[in-house]
Amino acid sequence: MGESDDFEGKSQPIKWNKSLLLKLPLLFALLLVTVLISTQLILENIVEPTLDKQADNLMEQVGSSIVLELESRIAHTEALTKAIAGAGEILPQDESAHKHSLLHLVDQPGTASYVAGGGVWPEPYLFDDHVERRSFFWGRNAEGKLDYYEDYNDPEGPGYHHEEWYVPAKMLQRGEVYWSRSYFDPYSGQAMVTCTAPMFREGRFYGVSTIDLKLKGLNELLEEKSSVLGGYVFVLDRFGAFISFPEESMFKKSVTNAAGEEHEELLNYSDLAANNAHFQPIAKTIDLLQADLVNNAIQTGNFSEELVEYLSKESYQISTSDARILAATLSDTRHAEDSSPLLLKTFSIENDLLLGEASQVGVFHVPGTYWKIVTVAPESRGFNALSSMRLPLFTAVAAITIVLAIGFVFLLRLFSIRLSA
């Protein structure tokens, strides 16, 4: 009994400072875990949405800059087309006068890189009472020089006044223009789109003037602009035919005409989707946007079924479905200023056709032409940025926490020693 009492009398409780020193490693371990979890939550709930927003903003900036760049070139082409139309309205109806004056207008300095050709196309028998087809057209050859072509005046041909780029111009007023579908010109062999302006004499529709815009220079512009996205950009005309696509072999095909001659045609986005399942999500969105265009025209009362019928009958190149889209865009151009937003739609796809991974897609509207700019960027770009940020951030947070813990323990021990003394 006595020894036990002596032992109990000698045992003393651990001092508060020593007890705290024993618990500090556990406390700082919990603190480190808490800080790391908090950092992860901040990354997921604040940083990641911010990065996503920045990626969306970057896509919108790239798409908008492409639209603005195109609008500059489009505006110059439209001005040139209107100038040629003005000349075609006042020139004497003399072949030599037309050939001399119009060539100088088409061959403007500094335009060889993007203007493929141009000319004027009078209505049947209006230039000459005895001649149905009397166009004046120049196209660039392989050396970049303008050659004069008579091919469109061939009486055995379908007639230029039935071409898709000609017929809609009859619906336009002076000062308006029409942008055609993209195509390969059968005579010059170049991929292009045509800007058409109507001509009038004595208040009567007299014909059209045209400038053909090369697509080659456009592809170079898109490659330059899309490099910051880590993805790619392509362009569709108002009907959905490709104006450009990164993989050239995927947006054109070889066809043989009735005469047995082989030539190339540009595909429609629906053609590409029919053979490539990974492109179908983009195609379905374009389908909806095209349907919205027609539905909006119907709802505003500007849509004309009679115009649809007229367009499809007058041109062998305009189907009924194309005529509906064309009627909707012509009605919009004639009756209202184009107020459509540049960015029409953004959406995600699980596996892109070219990138082979989940991607973010943006569809942009080009006013006046009704072209669509489609930007595609990999979602992994933002994920990789977050992943590359996570490890250094965790390492830095852990290092700072450990250094602070060591410093705190050192100060506490120093304070404890002084108290003991």
Sine and cosine of phi, psi and omega as CSV:
sin_phi,cos_phi,sin_psi,cos_psi,sin_omega,cos_omega
0.00,0.00,-0.68,0.73,-0.05,-1.00
-0.92,0.39,-0.65,0.76,-0.01,-1.00
-0.92,0.40,-0.63,0.78,0.02,-1.00
-0.89,0.45,-0.66,0.75,0.01,-1.00
-0.90,0.43,-0.61,0.79,0.01,-1.00
-0.90,0.43,-0.64,0.77,-0.02,-1.00
-0.91,0.42,-0.71,0.71,0.00,-1.00
-0.91,0.42,-0.54,0.84,0.00,-1.00
-0.94,0.34,-0.48,0.88,-0.02,-1.00
-0.99,0.15,-0.44,0.90,-0.05,-1.00
-0.95,0.33,0.72,-0.70,-0.02,-1.00
-0.84,-0.55,0.55,-0.83,0.08,-1.00
-0.90,0.43,0.53,-0.85,0.04,-1.00
-0.91,0.41,0.71,-0.70,-0.01,-1.00
-0.90,0.44,0.44,-0.90,-0.09,-1.00
-0.86,0.51,-0.59,0.81,-0.06,-1.00
-0.95,0.30,-0.56,0.83,0.04,-1.00
-0.95,0.31,-0.62,0.78,0.04,-1.00
-0.88,0.47,-0.66,0.75,-0.01,-1.00
-0.92,0.39,-0.62,0.79,0.02,-1.00
-0.89,0.46,-0.56,0.83,0.03,-1.00
-0.94,0.34,-0.55,0.83,-0.07,-1.00
-1.00,0.05,-0.26,0.97,-0.08,-1.00
-0.85,0.53,-0.71,0.70,0.00,-1.00
-0.83,0.56,-0.67,0.75,0.03,-1.00
-0.91,0.41,-0.67,0.74,0.00,-1.00
-0.89,0.46,-0.68,0.74,-0.01,-1.00
-0.96,0.29,-0.49,0.87,0.10,-1.00
-0.90,0.44,-0.69,0.72,0.05,-1.00
-0.90,0.44,-0.63,0.78,0.02,-1.00
-0.89,0.46,-0.68,0.73,0.00,-1.00
-0.89,0.46,-0.71,0.71,0.02,-1.00
-0.88,0.48,-0.69,0.72,0.00,-1.00
-0.88,0.48,-0.69,0.73,-0.01,-1.00
-0.90,0.43,-0.68,0.73,-0.01,-1.00
-0.91,0.42,-0.67,0.74,0.04,-1.00
-0.89,0.45,-0.67,0.74,0.03,-1.00
-0.88,0.47,-0.65,0.76,0.03,-1.00
-0.89,0.46,-0.68,0.73,0.03,-1.00
-0.88,0.47,-0.67,0.74,0.02,-1.00
-0.90,0.43,-0.62,0.79,0.04,-1.00
-0.90,0.43,-0.67,0.74,0.02,-1.00
-0.88,0.48,-0.69,0.72,-0.08,-1.00
-0.96,0.28,-0.61,0.79,-0.15,-0.99
-0.98,-0.17,-0.29,0.96,-0.01,-1.00
-0.86,-0.52,-0.81,0.59,-0.09,-1.00
-0.94,0.35,-0.73,0.68,-0.04,-1.00
-0.88,0.48,-0.74,0.67,0.07,-1.00
-0.87,0.50,-0.57,0.82,0.03,-1.00
-0.91,0.41,-0.68,0.73,0.04,-1.00
-0.90,0.44,-0.65,0.76,0.05,-1.00
-0.88,0.48,-0.67,0.74,0.01,-1.00
-0.90,0.43,-0.65,0.76,0.03,-1.00
-0.90,0.43,-0.63,0.78,0.04,-1.00
-0.90,0.44,-0.67,0.74,0.05,-1.00
-0.89,0.45,-0.67,0.74,0.01,-1.00
-0.90,0.44,-0.64,0.77,0.02,-1.00
-0.90,0.44,-0.68,0.73,0.02,-1.00
-0.88,0.47,-0.68,0.73,0.00,-1.00
-0.91,0.41,-0.62,0.78,0.03,-1.00
-0.90,0.43,-0.68,0.74,0.00,-1.00
-0.91,0.42,-0.74,0.67,0.01,-1.00
-0.87,0.49,-0.70,0.72,-0.01,-1.00
-0.91,0.41,-0.62,0.79,0.01,-1.00
-0.92,0.39,-0.58,0.82,0.06,-1.00
-0.91,0.41,-0.70,0.72,0.02,-1.00
-0.86,0.51,-0.72,0.70,-0.02,-1.00
-0.91,0.42,-0.63,0.78,0.04,-1.00
-0.90,0.43,-0.68,0.73,0.03,-1.00
-0.91,0.41,-0.64,0.76,-0.02,-1.00
-0.87,0.49,-0.57,0.82,0.03,-1.00
-0.90,0.44,-0.73,0.68,0.01,-1.00
-0.93,0.36,-0.61,0.79,0.02,-1.00
-0.89,0.45,-0.70,0.72,-0.02,-1.00
-0.88,0.48,-0.65,0.76,0.01,-1.00
-0.92,0.40,-0.66,0.75,0.01,-1.00
-0.90,0.43,-0.67,0.74,0.01,-1.00
-0.90,0.44,-0.65,0.76,0.01,-1.00
-0.89,0.45,-0.65,0.76,0.02,-1.00
-0.92,0.40,-0.66,0.75,0.02,-1.00
-0.89,0.46,-0.67,0.74,0.02,-1.00
-0.92,0.40,-0.59,0.81,0.02,-1.00
-0.90,0.43,-0.66,0.75,0.04,-1.00
-0.92,0.40,-0.63,0.78,0.05,-1.00
-0.88,0.48,-0.67,0.74,0.02,-1.00
-0.88,0.48,-0.65,0.76,0.04,-1.00
-0.92,0.39,-0.66,0.76,0.00,-1.00
-0.90,0.44,-0.41,0.91,0.00,-1.00
-0.98,0.19,-0.42,0.91,-0.12,-0.99
-0.90,-0.44,-0.24,0.97,0.01,-1.00
-0.90,0.44,0.57,-0.82,0.10,-0.99
-0.88,0.47,0.56,-0.83,-0.05,-1.00
-0.98,0.21,0.94,0.34,-0.05,-1.00
-0.72,-0.69,0.75,-0.66,-0.09,-1.00
-0.88,0.48,-0.72,0.69,-0.05,-1.00
-0.91,0.42,-0.61,0.79,0.03,-1.00
-0.91,0.42,-0.66,0.75,0.02,-1.00
-0.90,0.43,-0.73,0.69,-0.05,-1.00
-0.90,0.44,-0.63,0.77,-0.04,-1.00
-0.95,0.31,-0.75,0.66,-0.11,-0.99
-0.96,0.27,-0.68,0.73,-0.09,-1.00
-0.94,0.34,-0.57,0.82,0.02,-1.00
-0.85,0.52,-0.67,0.74,-0.01,-1.00
-0.93,0.38,-0.51,0.86,0.04,-1.00
-0.96,0.29,-0.67,0.74,-0.02,-1.00
-0.93,0.37,-0.64,0.77,-0.09,-1.00
-1.00,-0.01,0.89,0.46,0.01,-1.00
-0.96,0.27,0.62,-0.79,0.04,-1.00
-0.85,0.52,0.68,-0.74,0.06,-1.00
0.99,0.13,0.06,1.00,-0.05,-1.00
-0.96,-0.27,-0.05,1.00,-0.09,-1.00
-0.88,0.48,-0.45,0.89,-0.05,-1.00
-0.96,0.28,-0.37,0.93,-0.04,-1.00
-0.74,-0.68,-0.23,0.97,0.07,-1.00
-1.00,-0.08,0.89,-0.46,-0.03,-1.00
-1.00,0.06,-0.36,0.93,-0.01,-1.00
0.26,-0.97,-0.09,-1.00,0.02,-1.00
0.12,-0.99,0.07,-1.00,0.00,-1.00
0.20,-0.98,-0.28,-0.96,0.05,-1.00
-0.81,-0.58,0.47,-0.88,-0.13,-0.99
-0.66,-0.75,1.00,0.04,-0.01,-1.00
-0.92,0.39,0.41,-0.91,0.11,-0.99
-0.89,0.46,0.41,-0.91,0.01,-1.00
-0.80,0.60,0.77,-0.64,0.10,-0.99
0.92,0.39,0.13,0.99,0.02,-1.00
-1.00,0.03,-0.45,0.89,0.10,-1.00
-0.99,0.16,-0.65,0.76,0.01,-1.00
-0.64,-0.77,0.81,-0.59,-0.05,-1.00
-0.86,0.51,-0.37,0.93,-0.09,-1.00
-0.96,-0.29,0.00,1.00,-0.06,-1.00
-0.83,-0.55,0.84,-0.55,-0.02,-1.00
-0.96,0.28,-0.71,0.70,-0.10,-0.99
-0.89,-0.46,0.90,-0.44,-0.03,-1.00
-0.61,-0.79,0.94,0.33,0.01,-1.00
-1.00,-0.02,0.33,-0.94,0.08,-1.00
-0.78,-0.63,0.98,-0.21,-0.14,-0.99
-0.75,-0.66,0.67,-0.74,0.07,-1.00
-0.83,-0.55,0.67,-0.74,0.06,-1.00
-0.75,-0.66,0.51,-0.86,-0.05,-1.00
-0.98,0.21,0.65,-0.76,0.07,-1.00
-1.00,0.00,-0.11,-0.99,-0.06,-1.00
-0.89,0.46,-0.42,0.91,0.01,-1.00
-1.00,0.02,0.00,1.00,0.01,-1.00
1.00,0.08,0.10,0.99,0.04,-1.00
-1.00,-0.01,0.49,-0.87,0.01,-1.00
-1.00,0.10,0.82,-0.57,0.10,-1.00
-0.95,-0.30,0.56,-0.83,0.04,-1.00
-1.00,0.07,0.73,-0.69,-0.04,-1.00
-0.88,-0.47,0.74,-0.68,0.08,-1.00
-0.97,-0.24,-0.04,1.00,-0.15,-0.99
-0.84,0.55,-0.61,0.79,-0.05,-1.00
-0.94,0.34,-0.21,0.98,0.02,-1.00
-1.00,-0.04,0.05,1.00,0.00,-1.00
-0.88,0.48,0.87,-0.50,-0.02,-1.00
-0.91,0.41,-0.28,0.96,0.01,-1.00
-1.00,0.06,-0.20,0.98,-0.02,-1.00
-0.98,0.19,0.07,-1.00,-0.03,-1.00
-0.94,0.35,-0.31,0.95,0.01,-1.00
0.99,-0.11,0.83,-0.56,-0.05,-1.00
-0.90,0.43,-0.41,0.91,-0.02,-1.00
-0.96,0.27,0.02,1.00,0.11,-0.99
-0.94,-0.34,0.12,0.99,-0.01,-1.00
-0.96,0.26,0.45,-0.89,-0.01,-1.00
-0.88,0.47,-0.54,0.84,-0.01,-1.00
-0.98,0.20,-0.18,0.98,-0.05,-1.00
-0.99,-0.15,-0.77,0.64,-0.16,-0.99
-0.84,0.55,-0.73,0.68,-0.04,-1.00
-0.88,0.48,-0.40,0.91,-0.03,-1.00
-0.90,0.43,-0.35,0.94,0.04,-1.00
-0.92,0.40,-0.32,0.95,0.00,-1.00
-1.00,-0.01,-0.08,1.00,-0.11,-0.99
-1.00,-0.04,0.38,-0.92,0.13,-0.99
-0.99,-0.12,0.27,-0.96,0.06,-1.00
-0.85,0.52,0.71,-0.70,-0.01,-1.00
1.00,-0.09,-0.19,0.98,0.05,-1.00
-1.00,-0.09,0.34,-0.94,0.04,-1.00
-0.71,-0.71,0.29,-0.96,0.05,-1.00
-0.77,-0.63,0.71,-0.70,0.06,-1.00
-0.97,-0.23,0.81,-0.58,-0.11,-0.99
-0.98,0.20,0.06,-1.00,0.19,-0.98
-0.94,0.34,0.34,-0.94,0.06,-1.00
-0.98,0.21,0.55,-0.84,-0.07,-1.00
-0.29,-0.96,0.23,-0.97,0.17,-0.98
-0.99,-0.12,0.85,-0.53,0.02,-1.00
-0.93,0.36,0.80,-0.60,-0.08,-1.00
-0.93,0.36,-0.33,0.94,-0.07,-1.00
-0.98,-0.18,-0.68,0.73,0.03,-1.00
-1.00,0.01,-0.29,0.96,0.06,-1.00
0.95,0.30,0.35,0.94,-0.03,-1.00
-0.94,-0.35,0.58,-0.81,0.10,-0.99
-0.97,0.24,0.73,-0.69,-0.12,-0.99
-0.32,-0.95,0.13,-0.99,0.24,-0.97
-0.78,-0.62,0.45,-0.89,-0.07,-1.00
-0.91,-0.41,0.74,-0.68,0.14,-0.99
-0.99,-0.15,0.82,-0.57,-0.09,-1.00
-0.87,-0.50,0.70,-0.71,0.08,-1.00
-0.81,-0.58,0.64,-0.77,-0.01,-1.00
-0.97,0.23,0.45,-0.89,0.11,-0.99
-0.87,-0.49,0.57,-0.82,0.00,-1.00
-0.74,-0.68,0.62,-0.79,0.15,-0.99
-0.75,-0.66,0.82,-0.58,-0.01,-1.00
0.82,0.57,0.64,0.77,0.05,-1.00
0.97,0.24,0.10,1.00,-0.04,-1.00
-0.92,-0.38,0.62,-0.78,0.05,-1.00
-0.87,0.49,0.83,-0.56,-0.12,-0.99
-0.95,-0.32,-0.38,0.92,-0.06,-1.00
0.48,-0.88,-0.39,-0.92,-0.02,-1.00
-0.67,-0.75,0.34,-0.94,0.22,-0.97
-0.92,-0.38,0.45,-0.89,-0.01,-1.00
-0.65,-0.76,0.48,-0.88,0.25,-0.97
-0.75,-0.66,0.77,-0.63,0.01,-1.00
-0.99,-0.12,0.81,-0.58,-0.06,-1.00
-0.99,-0.17,0.83,-0.55,0.04,-1.00
-0.91,0.41,0.53,-0.85,0.04,-1.00
-0.99,-0.14,-0.27,0.96,-0.06,-1.00
-0.87,0.50,-0.74,0.68,0.00,-1.00
-0.90,0.44,-0.47,0.88,0.01,-1.00
-0.91,0.41,-0.66,0.75,0.00,-1.00
-0.87,0.50,-0.63,0.77,0.01,-1.00
-0.91,0.42,-0.64,0.77,0.04,-1.00
-0.89,0.46,-0.70,0.71,-0.04,-1.00
-0.91,0.41,-0.63,0.78,0.03,-1.00
-0.89,0.46,-0.67,0.74,0.00,-1.00
-0.90,0.43,-0.71,0.70,-0.07,-1.00
-0.95,0.32,-0.56,0.83,-0.11,-0.99
-0.99,0.12,-0.16,0.99,-0.07,-1.00
-0.87,0.49,-0.53,0.84,-0.02,-1.00
-0.95,0.30,-0.31,0.95,-0.01,-1.00
-0.99,0.12,-0.37,0.93,-0.12,-0.99
0.97,0.26,0.19,0.98,-0.02,-1.00
-0.78,-0.63,-0.76,-0.65,-0.02,-1.00
-0.40,-0.91,0.16,-0.99,-0.01,-1.00
-0.70,-0.71,0.63,-0.78,0.17,-0.99
-0.69,-0.72,0.26,-0.96,-0.11,-0.99
-0.79,-0.62,0.68,-0.74,0.08,-1.00
-0.89,-0.46,0.55,-0.84,0.11,-0.99
-0.99,0.14,-0.07,-1.00,-0.10,-1.00
-0.89,0.46,-0.44,0.90,0.00,-1.00
-1.00,0.00,-0.17,0.99,-0.03,-1.00
0.99,-0.14,0.11,0.99,0.08,-1.00
-0.97,0.23,0.58,-0.82,-0.02,-1.00
-0.93,0.36,0.77,-0.64,0.21,-0.98
-1.00,-0.06,-0.54,0.84,0.08,-1.00
-0.41,-0.91,0.39,-0.92,0.09,-1.00
-0.32,-0.95,0.62,-0.78,-0.08,-1.00
-0.84,0.54,-0.67,0.74,0.01,-1.00
-1.00,-0.04,0.98,-0.19,-0.12,-0.99
-0.85,0.52,-0.60,0.80,-0.05,-1.00
-0.93,0.37,-0.27,0.96,-0.09,-1.00
-1.00,-0.03,-0.21,0.98,-0.06,-1.00
-0.88,-0.48,0.26,0.96,0.11,-0.99
-0.57,-0.82,0.34,-0.94,-0.02,-1.00
-0.58,-0.81,0.37,-0.93,0.06,-1.00
-0.99,-0.11,0.73,-0.68,0.03,-1.00
-0.76,-0.65,0.38,-0.93,0.02,-1.00
-0.91,-0.42,0.80,-0.60,-0.03,-1.00
-0.99,0.12,-0.03,-1.00,-0.07,-1.00
-0.89,0.46,-0.44,0.90,-0.01,-1.00
-1.00,0.08,0.05,1.00,0.00,-1.00
0.99,0.13,0.18,0.98,0.00,-1.00
-1.00,-0.01,0.71,-0.70,-0.02,-1.00
-1.00,-0.08,0.72,-0.69,0.07,-1.00
-0.54,-0.84,0.18,-0.98,-0.06,-1.00
-0.99,-0.16,0.56,-0.83,0.09,-1.00
-0.80,-0.60,0.54,-0.84,0.06,-1.00
-1.00,0.07,0.71,-0.70,-0.05,-1.00
-0.98,0.22,0.35,-0.94,0.18,-0.98
-1.00,-0.02,0.43,-0.90,0.00,-1.00
-0.84,0.54,-0.53,0.85,0.01,-1.00
-0.93,0.37,-0.50,0.86,0.06,-1.00
-0.91,0.41,-0.68,0.74,0.01,-1.00
-0.91,0.40,-0.64,0.77,0.00,-1.00
-0.92,0.39,-0.54,0.84,-0.02,-1.00
-0.90,0.44,-0.46,0.89,-0.04,-1.00
-0.95,-0.32,-0.04,1.00,-0.04,-1.00
-0.63,-0.78,0.97,-0.23,-0.07,-1.00
-0.87,0.49,-0.53,0.85,-0.04,-1.00
-0.94,0.34,-0.27,0.96,0.04,-1.00
-1.00,-0.03,-0.19,0.98,-0.10,-1.00
-0.89,0.46,-0.62,0.79,0.04,-1.00
-0.85,0.52,-0.62,0.78,0.05,-1.00
-0.93,0.37,-0.68,0.73,-0.02,-1.00
-0.88,0.48,-0.63,0.77,0.00,-1.00
-0.90,0.43,-0.62,0.79,0.04,-1.00
-0.92,0.40,-0.65,0.76,0.06,-1.00
-0.89,0.45,-0.64,0.77,0.06,-1.00
-0.82,0.57,-0.72,0.69,-0.02,-1.00
-0.90,0.43,-0.65,0.76,0.00,-1.00
-0.92,0.39,-0.62,0.79,0.04,-1.00
-0.91,0.41,-0.66,0.75,0.03,-1.00
-0.91,0.42,-0.63,0.78,0.03,-1.00
-0.88,0.47,-0.61,0.79,0.00,-1.00
-0.87,0.49,-0.73,0.69,0.00,-1.00
-0.93,0.36,-0.70,0.71,-0.03,-1.00
-0.88,0.47,-0.63,0.77,0.03,-1.00
-0.90,0.43,-0.63,0.78,0.03,-1.00
-0.91,0.42,-0.62,0.78,0.02,-1.00
-0.91,0.41,-0.70,0.72,-0.05,-1.00
-0.92,0.40,-0.51,0.86,0.00,-1.00
-0.99,0.12,-0.09,1.00,0.03,-1.00
0.99,0.17,0.19,0.98,-0.03,-1.00
-1.00,-0.10,-0.10,1.00,-0.08,-1.00
-0.99,0.10,0.65,-0.76,-0.05,-1.00
-0.79,-0.61,0.90,-0.44,0.08,-1.00
-0.92,0.39,-0.51,0.86,0.05,-1.00
-0.90,0.44,-0.61,0.79,0.04,-1.00
-0.92,0.39,-0.63,0.78,0.05,-1.00
-0.85,0.53,-0.74,0.67,-0.01,-1.00
-0.90,0.44,-0.67,0.74,-0.02,-1.00
-0.89,0.46,-0.74,0.68,-0.05,-1.00
-0.89,0.46,-0.69,0.72,-0.03,-1.00
-0.94,0.35,-0.47,0.88,0.02,-1.00
-0.99,0.15,-0.61,0.79,-0.09,-1.00
-0.96,0.27,-0.47,0.88,-0.04,-1.00
-0.85,-0.53,0.80,-0.60,0.06,-1.00
-0.94,0.34,-0.18,0.98,-0.03,-1.00
-0.99,-0.15,-0.03,1.00,-0.05,-1.00
-0.92,-0.39,0.93,-0.38,0.05,-1.00
-0.98,0.21,0.16,-0.99,0.01,-1.00
-0.89,0.45,-0.67,0.75,0.01,-1.00
-0.91,0.41,-0.63,0.77,0.06,-1.00
-0.92,0.40,-0.60,0.80,-0.01,-1.00
-0.90,0.44,-0.55,0.84,0.02,-1.00
-0.93,0.38,-0.69,0.72,0.05,-1.00
-0.90,0.43,-0.68,0.73,-0.01,-1.00
-0.90,0.44,-0.68,0.73,0.02,-1.00
-0.89,0.46,-0.63,0.78,0.01,-1.00
-0.91,0.42,-0.69,0.72,-0.02,-1.00
-0.95,0.30,-0.61,0.79,0.04,-1.00
-0.91,0.42,-0.65,0.76,0.02,-1.00
-0.90,0.44,-0.66,0.75,0.00,-1.00
-0.91,0.41,-0.67,0.74,-0.01,-1.00
-0.91,0.42,-0.59,0.81,-0.09,-1.00
-0.98,0.18,-0.57,0.82,-0.20,-0.98
-0.95,-0.31,-0.13,0.99,-0.04,-1.00
-0.41,-0.91,0.50,-0.87,0.14,-0.99
-0.93,0.38,0.63,-0.78,-0.03,-1.00
-0.96,0.28,0.95,-0.31,-0.04,-1.00
-0.93,-0.36,0.26,0.96,-0.01,-1.00
-0.90,0.44,0.62,-0.79,0.03,-1.00
-0.93,0.37,0.48,-0.88,0.03,-1.00
-0.88,0.47,-0.72,0.69,0.01,-1.00
-1.00,-0.02,0.92,-0.39,-0.03,-1.00
-1.00,0.03,-0.61,0.80,-0.15,-0.99
-0.30,-0.95,0.62,-0.78,0.21,-0.98
-0.79,-0.61,0.60,-0.80,0.00,-1.00
-0.32,-0.95,0.26,-0.97,-0.01,-1.00
-0.95,-0.30,0.53,-0.85,0.11,-0.99
-0.79,-0.61,0.50,-0.87,-0.12,-0.99
-0.97,0.23,-0.58,0.81,-0.08,-1.00
-0.49,-0.87,0.97,-0.24,-0.06,-1.00
-0.96,0.27,0.51,-0.86,-0.05,-1.00
-0.86,0.51,-0.70,0.71,-0.06,-1.00
-1.00,-0.09,-0.63,0.78,-0.06,-1.00
-0.99,0.17,-0.42,0.91,0.02,-1.00
0.93,0.37,0.48,0.88,0.01,-1.00
-0.38,-0.92,0.14,-0.99,0.04,-1.00
-0.87,0.50,0.69,-0.73,-0.11,-0.99
-0.61,-0.80,0.35,-0.94,0.09,-1.00
-0.97,-0.26,0.73,-0.68,-0.08,-1.00
-0.87,-0.50,0.68,-0.73,0.09,-1.00
-0.82,-0.57,0.68,-0.74,0.02,-1.00
-0.89,-0.45,0.83,-0.56,-0.07,-1.00
-0.89,-0.47,0.51,-0.86,-0.01,-1.00
-0.98,-0.21,0.72,-0.70,0.09,-1.00
-0.98,-0.21,0.95,-0.31,-0.08,-1.00
-0.83,0.55,0.59,-0.80,0.06,-1.00
1.00,0.06,-0.76,0.65,-0.02,-1.00
-1.00,0.07,-0.40,0.92,-0.11,-0.99
0.88,0.48,0.44,0.90,0.16,-0.99
-0.96,0.29,0.35,-0.94,0.09,-1.00
-0.85,-0.53,0.82,-0.57,0.12,-0.99
-1.00,-0.07,0.83,-0.56,-0.01,-1.00
-0.90,-0.44,0.88,-0.47,0.03,-1.00
-0.97,-0.24,0.66,-0.75,0.00,-1.00
-0.77,-0.64,0.85,-0.53,-0.02,-1.00
-0.76,-0.65,0.66,-0.75,0.00,-1.00
-0.93,0.37,0.70,-0.72,0.06,-1.00
-0.93,0.36,-0.39,0.92,0.00,-1.00
-0.90,0.44,-0.31,0.95,0.02,-1.00
-0.88,0.48,-0.72,0.70,0.06,-1.00
-0.95,0.31,-0.62,0.79,0.01,-1.00
-0.90,0.44,-0.67,0.74,0.01,-1.00
-0.90,0.43,-0.60,0.80,0.04,-1.00
-0.90,0.44,-0.66,0.76,0.02,-1.00
-0.93,0.37,-0.67,0.74,0.00,-1.00
-0.90,0.44,-0.67,0.74,0.01,-1.00
-0.92,0.38,-0.41,0.91,0.02,-1.00
-0.99,0.13,-0.53,0.85,-0.17,-0.99
-0.90,0.44,-0.79,0.62,-0.08,-1.00
-0.89,0.46,-0.76,0.65,0.04,-1.00
-0.87,0.49,-0.59,0.80,-0.01,-1.00
-0.93,0.37,-0.72,0.70,0.04,-1.00
-0.87,0.48,-0.68,0.73,0.00,-1.00
-0.88,0.47,-0.69,0.72,-0.01,-1.00
-0.91,0.42,-0.70,0.72,0.00,-1.00
-0.89,0.45,-0.70,0.71,0.00,-1.00
-0.90,0.44,-0.69,0.73,-0.01,-1.00
-0.89,0.46,-0.70,0.72,0.01,-1.00
-0.89,0.45,-0.68,0.74,0.00,-1.00
-0.89,0.45,-0.68,0.73,-0.02,-1.00
-0.92,0.40,-0.69,0.73,0.02,-1.00
-0.88,0.47,-0.69,0.73,0.03,-1.00
-0.90,0.44,-0.63,0.78,0.01,-1.00
-0.90,0.43,-0.71,0.71,0.01,-1.00
-0.89,0.46,-0.68,0.73,0.02,-1.00
-0.89,0.46,-0.65,0.76,0.00,-1.00
-0.91,0.41,-0.69,0.73,0.02,-1.00
-0.88,0.48,-0.69,0.73,0.00,-1.00
-0.87,0.50,-0.72,0.70,0.00,-1.00
-0.91,0.41,-0.62,0.78,0.00,-1.00
-0.92,0.40,-0.67,0.75,0.03,-1.00
-0.89,0.45,-0.66,0.75,0.02,-1.00
-0.89,0.46,-0.68,0.74,0.03,-1.00
-0.91,0.41,-0.62,0.78,0.00,-1.00
-0.91,0.41,-0.65,0.76,0.00,-1.00
-0.90,0.45,-0.66,0.75,0.01,-1.00
-0.91,0.41,-0.61,0.79,0.04,-1.00
-0.91,0.41,-0.66,0.75,0.00,-1.00
-0.90,0.44,-0.62,0.78,0.01,-1.00
-0.92,0.39,0.00,0.00,0.00,0.00
